[in-house]
Amino acid sequence: ANAKNTPILIVNLTKAMSDETVAMLKRHVDAGGVLVGDLGLDYRDANSAETRPGRLLSLFGVKSVGKPAEEKKTIQFSGSIPGYGPLDLKTERCTVDKSVKLTDGTALGEIDGIPIAIYRKSGKGLALLLNFNMSHALDQASSKQAKVTAEADFILQLMRLAKVSPQIQPRKGLPWNTVRLFRHGDGLIVGLHGSKVD
């Protein structure tokens, strides 16, 4: 990916990766891009065979001390990444991986000793590992009513880390009914759609 044309990449539950994909993601960050990962990254190779995690985890400044050990937790953190901007979220019943431990990354939060929202600068760019299931966090915001939600605003915060502006510019947060989630295979696409925004 070209960091100028694609300033931010979000890899969602990407458990299987080829060596070529790992190398491409590292190049993207070193060239000035922002890479956001959520949960369970890099535990399988391109053929979905189990592999020793760490090819990509080291880019985020973390290591795994065993097989993924997932637990449900309430996520809450608030902080700022120097040179990039603020990031904060509170959401319930998210899956986290307690096998993730810090090496040279910096965590914006910690839940029962589990680091979350871990960032590390590499080259000209930034790697951010959420260490919680982002799609589940967004699902928690689902509502029949159009309302401002912390989870929806979190998407905007991620975009702003890479200095990306959405096509719509709400004055007060992002109403949930403008966010749509699409699944394509194992991937998740987050779309902003044309509901009326004050």
Salt bridges, closest charged atoms under 4 A:
ASP19 OD1 - ARG55 NH1 2.77
ASP42 OD1 - ARG55 NH2 2.67
GLU50 OE2 - ARG44 NH2 3.86
GLU50 OE1 - LYS67 NZ 3.71
GLU71 OE1 - LYS73 NZ 3.35
GLU71 OE2 - LYS98 NZ 2.86
GLU92 OE1 - ARG93 NH1 3.21
ASP104 OD2 - ARG120 NE 3.11
ASP112 OD2 - LYS73 NZ 2.69
